Amino acid sequence: MPILLALFLVLAVVAPLQAAEDTQTSATSAVKADVMYWEGEEVIVKEVSGRELRLRVTAETKITGVAGGRLKTGDKVAAQVASDGHALSIAVQIPDGGMAPGAR
């Protein structure tokens, strides 16, 4: 009987901790901002509100809408960002004119 009680207590503690970790790693947010500059493996962007963010870009980050996969200063982007600041995806937004920047 003491073994069952111990097993129950262990499961009662471990299961909620695992659920909390899963929630934290799956929390993402959408960011729309202008690219300011690169600093190492981070791209610094500025939201319309004026808040600056550091987005960590790795080989796993999916970048679309830009030639060569390299963002440049002034690009307008929409990004999906994990709670730890890792950019999951970044898409360059096409201006209202309908053409990508520099496509003329």
HELIX and SHEET records of a PDB file:
HELIX    1   1 PRO A    2  SER A   26  1                                  25    
HELIX    2   2 ALA A   67  GLY A   69  5                                   3    
SHEET    1   A 6 GLU A  52  ARG A  56  0                                        
SHEET    2   A 6 GLU A  42  GLU A  47 -1                                        
SHEET    3   A 6 THR A  28  GLU A  39 -1                                        
SHEET    4   A 6 LYS A  76  ALA A  82 -1                                        
SHEET    5   A 6 ALA A  87  VAL A  92 -1                                        
SHEET    6   A 6 LYS A  62  THR A  64  1                                        
END                                                                             
